[in-house]
């Protein structure tokens, strides 16, 4: 396939075929969904990653921040890895024992 308009033309044909014959329907597409992903590719743990993640959240427009739907949240947040030693120490205070680091299942 050539790298001119024919690639886009082929994509449009494929989409039309899927809409007519397949399970795909553009009416179910959602707009304005976004996410940010921050990581140190060398595996270095750093609070800078949290700061960068918060910066992403501040810059993404989300329905919770806009108050568009008072009855639901927008799912905005940060997923972080809790250090095993911290988690273990806090769980011991509550009488909860954890498996060894790396053995969670």
C-alpha positions as CSV (number, residue, x, y, z in Angstrom):
1,X,0.0,0.0,0.0
2,X,1.4,3.4,-0.9
3,X,2.0,6.1,1.8
4,X,-0.2,8.8,0.2
5,X,-4.0,9.2,0.5
6,X,-4.6,5.5,-0.2
7,X,-3.7,4.5,3.4
8,X,-6.4,6.7,4.8
9,X,-8.8,5.7,2.1
10,X,-8.2,2.0,3.0
11,X,-8.7,2.8,6.7
12,X,-12.1,4.4,5.8
13,X,-13.1,1.4,3.7
14,X,-12.1,-0.9,6.5
15,X,-14.1,1.1,9.0
16,X,-17.2,1.2,6.8
17,X,-16.9,-2.6,6.2
18,X,-16.7,-3.2,10.0
19,X,-19.6,-1.0,10.7
20,X,-21.8,-2.7,8.1
21,X,-20.7,-6.3,8.8
22,X,-19.0,-6.5,12.2
23,X,-19.4,-5.8,15.8
24,X,-17.8,-2.3,15.6
25,X,-20.1,0.7,15.7
26,X,-18.8,4.3,15.9
27,X,-21.8,5.3,18.0
28,X,-20.1,3.7,21.0
29,X,-16.9,5.6,20.6
30,X,-16.1,8.1,23.5
31,X,-14.2,11.3,23.0
32,X,-11.8,13.1,25.3
33,X,-10.6,10.1,27.2
34,X,-7.0,10.6,28.3
35,X,-4.4,9.2,30.5
36,X,-0.8,9.9,31.4
37,X,1.9,7.4,32.2
38,X,5.0,8.2,34.1
39,X,7.8,5.8,34.8
40,X,11.5,5.7,35.4
41,X,12.6,3.2,32.7
42,X,15.6,2.1,34.8
43,X,13.3,1.2,37.7
44,X,14.6,3.9,40.0
45,X,12.1,4.8,42.8
46,X,11.7,8.6,43.1
47,X,9.1,11.0,44.4
48,X,9.6,12.9,41.1
49,X,7.4,10.3,39.5
50,X,4.6,11.3,41.8
51,X,5.1,15.0,41.1
52,X,5.1,14.3,37.4
53,X,1.9,12.2,37.7
54,X,0.2,15.0,39.7
55,X,1.2,17.5,37.0
56,X,-0.5,15.2,34.4
57,X,-3.7,15.1,36.4
58,X,-3.7,18.8,36.8
59,X,-3.4,19.3,33.0
60,X,-6.0,16.7,31.9
61,X,-9.5,18.0,31.7
62,X,-11.7,15.5,33.5
63,X,-15.4,15.4,34.3
64,X,-14.9,15.4,38.1
65,X,-12.9,18.6,37.9
66,X,-15.5,20.2,35.7
67,X,-18.4,19.1,37.9
68,X,-20.2,17.7,34.8
69,X,-21.8,14.8,36.7
70,X,-22.5,15.3,40.4
71,X,-23.4,11.6,41.0
72,X,-20.2,9.9,39.7
73,X,-16.5,10.3,40.0
74,X,-14.2,10.6,37.0
75,X,-11.7,7.9,37.9
76,X,-8.9,10.4,38.0
77,X,-6.1,9.3,40.3
78,X,-2.6,7.8,40.6
79,X,-1.7,4.2,40.9
80,X,1.5,3.7,42.9
81,X,3.5,0.8,44.2
82,X,3.5,0.8,48.0
83,X,6.9,-0.3,49.3
84,X,6.6,-3.7,50.9
85,X,8.5,-2.7,54.1
86,X,6.1,0.2,54.7
87,X,3.0,-1.9,54.0
88,X,4.3,-4.7,56.2
89,X,5.0,-2.4,59.1
90,X,1.5,-0.8,58.9
91,X,-0.2,-4.2,58.6
92,X,1.6,-5.6,61.6
93,X,0.1,-2.7,63.7
94,X,-3.3,-4.0,62.6
95,X,-2.4,-7.7,63.3
96,X,-2.3,-8.6,59.6
97,X,0.6,-10.7,58.3
98,X,1.7,-10.4,54.8
99,X,3.6,-12.8,52.5
100,X,7.2,-12.1,51.7
101,X,8.0,-9.3,49.2
102,X,7.3,-10.5,45.7
103,X,5.1,-13.3,46.9
104,X,1.7,-11.5,46.8
105,X,-0.8,-13.3,44.8
